[in-house]
Amino acid sequence: MSENTVAASTARQGLQGRSPKRKRRCLTRPDAMADPIPDLVGRDFHAEAVDQRWCGDLTEVPTEEGKLYLATVLDLASRRLAGFALGEHHDSALAKAALCMAAAMRGGDVAGVIFHSDKGGEYVGDLFARACTALGVTQSMGRVGSALDNAPAESFNSTLEHELLSRRRLESKDQARRDVARFIDAYNHRRRHSSCEMLLPVAYEQVLVDRADPDHRARQDRVA
């Protein structure tokens, strides 16, 4: 239909369009002194099983009390947010906290996981590198300034911005922590993904486990 028809209809209903916010500056601060870390993913964001490939990023969460930053860890097999951390500083400690949460949620043994990110200073620093080494996680990085090299993590940030941050005024940092945690819980348990055969992330993880071990479901049924 024409633009005028839409405008007339929205006027009758008292509706208004939501103007896009000014794009925030990029939070990625490359560390030119760091040793190069290869891109082991190459924009292939597929994984056959959980805990093979993770990706992560940091994004800004504005509140009336000041900014918070959110660090995430996303499992590329199920698109489940396996770990996250919220803090007042955009640094390696926050990125490490999200990684450690993901490892804890996966039972502690995540050796062999590839963790993919951008080349931000929080990921190339010694603190994060040591955490990866201790967990047996191998780092992978895309190019500086190329959002498509870390598309799933960027996609989650965009979803968070569109569905929560741009629609709700976060009056305090405590409110932001609660609302972001609820959003992530709903993302994992209520949001269907085309890359997961239109299943929920938590449900698709069980599908992947059953496919990898066809006898797994039968054993579970016998125990039940």
SULUR-V666077 format. One record per backbone hydrogen bond with DSSP energy under -1.0 kcal/mol. NH is the residue of the N-H (numbers start at 1). CO is the residue of the C=O. Records with the same first field share a line. If there is no record, write none. Layout:
NH = CO, CO
This chain:
6 = 2
7 = 3
8 = 4
9 = 5
10 = 6
11 = 7
12 = 8
13 = 9
15 = 10
34 = 31
44 = 41
45 = 43
54 = 114
55 = 74
56 = 116
59 = 70
61 = 68
64 = 170
66 = 63
68 = 61
69 = 87
70 = 59
71 = 85
72 = 57
73 = 83
74 = 55
75 = 80
76 = 53
79 = 75
82 = 73, 80
83 = 73
85 = 71
87 = 69
91 = 89
95 = 91
96 = 92
97 = 93
98 = 94
99 = 95
100 = 96
101 = 97
102 = 98
103 = 99
104 = 100
105 = 101
106 = 102
107 = 104
108 = 103
112 = 136
113 = 110
114 = 52
115 = 138
116 = 54
117 = 140
121 = 29
123 = 120
124 = 120
125 = 121
129 = 125
130 = 126
131 = 127
132 = 128
133 = 129
134 = 130
135 = 131
137 = 132
138 = 113
140 = 115
141 = 38
142 = 117
146 = 143
149 = 146
150 = 147
151 = 148
154 = 150
155 = 151
156 = 152
157 = 153
158 = 154
159 = 155
160 = 156
161 = 157
162 = 158
163 = 159
164 = 160
165 = 160
166 = 161
167 = 164
168 = 164
176 = 172
177 = 173
178 = 174
179 = 175
180 = 176
181 = 177
182 = 178
183 = 179
184 = 180
185 = 181
186 = 182
187 = 183
188 = 184
189 = 185
190 = 186
193 = 199
196 = 193
197 = 194
198 = 193
199 = 196
202 = 188
204 = 200
205 = 201
206 = 202
207 = 203
208 = 204
209 = 205
210 = 206
211 = 207
212 = 208
213 = 209
216 = 213
219 = 215
220 = 216
221 = 217
222 = 218
223 = 219
224 = 220
